[in-house]
Amino acid sequence: MKEGVCWLHGEILPLEQARIPVLDHGLLYGDGVFEGIRFYAGVPFLLNEHLRRLRDSARAIALEIPWEDQELSGITAAVVEAFEGDDGYLRMIVTRGEGPLGIDPAQCRAPRLIVIASRLEMVNHAARTEGVRLITAAIRRLPPDGLDPRIKSLNYLNHILARIEANRAGADEAVLLNAQGRVAEGTADNLFVVRDGRLLTPPVIDGTLPGITRALVIRLAGEAGIDVRERSLAPYDLHTADECFLTGTGAELIPVREIDGRAMKACPGPVFRCCSEAFRQEIRRHCGGERR
Ligand SMILES: Cc1ncc(COP(=O)(O)O)c(C=O)c1O
């Protein structure tokens, strides 16, 4: 099955045959949470970290997940097994389930679990090696007192609007600023810049998802002797950076060559290369193999 497979209601189906009812509040209101998880050589990468964030997101929106971690791991393993291919991308979604048409979740009695194994290429090979072009979007990241950025929810509309801006500008990806004009993140990835050998990334308080890849890169960079700090960034810091790169489960690590028409000094730069190599090694250590 090249396209993928999906676990739904206790069955594993070809992806194109998986269907959910239209009264699911995940569809009607974006009421639900999710995780994207890569697997390499048939082994899910950082699964425990993803399950933990899924649970935290669900608790934050008062959604009870009735499946134990062991069940979720078992379903994940079964879906990976049914997928034709050693390397791929999992999408684990928990919706509020079906209810009446109104927004009130009180009558949604049974959360729905969906686990997809498929592929995800965020950018093509050329962009991955030569670097991507970013724009800063006019649309802002939702303020944390509206929707906490730590919740990985099914509400991505303002990120989609940012991505539409990037598409219209002929760029590969957009950077969202927060309401105060500080850099938050990409539409589905975290952002790092390098200035004078120091690696900087915005703090979660500035409106960024605490990315699992971000946390890993912070650890690996530190272990490699790179001075790495969480620091609030302005567009000026992007425009004047020596290097910039994106991180995420889907993205992995992608170098940036241009932001708002300003070329980075190096792409891929030495700090990117060091982090990228350490990331590859970590995958090999964890999963025993990888795609590229
Ligand atoms: C908005 C947003 N920021 C950052 C990330 C990167 O997070 P992670 O490394 O945990 O995949 C993602 C991807 O899931 C995302 O959707």
PDBQT file of the ligand as one rigid body, heavy atoms in Angstrom, charges set to zero:
ROOT
HETATM    1  C1  LIG A 301       3.130  24.762  14.645  1.00  0.00    +0.000 C 
HETATM    2  C2  LIG A 301       4.245  23.795  14.746  1.00  0.00    +0.000 A 
HETATM    3  N1  LIG A 301       5.414  24.199  15.247  1.00  0.00    +0.000 NA
HETATM    4  C3  LIG A 301       6.468  23.360  15.367  1.00  0.00    +0.000 A 
HETATM    5  C4  LIG A 301       6.385  22.042  14.969  1.00  0.00    +0.000 A 
HETATM    6  C5  LIG A 301       7.553  21.103  15.147  1.00  0.00    +0.000 C 
HETATM    7  O1  LIG A 301       7.336  20.272  16.258  1.00  0.00    +0.000 OA
HETATM    8  P1  LIG A 301       7.917  18.794  16.350  1.00  0.00    +0.000 P 
HETATM    9  O2  LIG A 301       9.396  18.908  16.237  1.00  0.00    +0.000 OA
HETATM   10  O3  LIG A 301       7.485  18.309  17.683  1.00  0.00    +0.000 OA
HETATM   11  O4  LIG A 301       7.314  18.032  15.224  1.00  0.00    +0.000 OA
HETATM   12  C6  LIG A 301       5.185  21.575  14.420  1.00  0.00    +0.000 A 
HETATM   13  C7  LIG A 301       5.083  20.193  13.959  1.00  0.00    +0.000 C 
HETATM   14  O5  LIG A 301       4.493  19.386  14.539  1.00  0.00    +0.000 OA
HETATM   15  C8  LIG A 301       4.084  22.463  14.323  1.00  0.00    +0.000 A 
HETATM   16  O6  LIG A 301       2.923  22.047  13.818  1.00  0.00    +0.000 OA
ENDROOT
TORSDOF 0
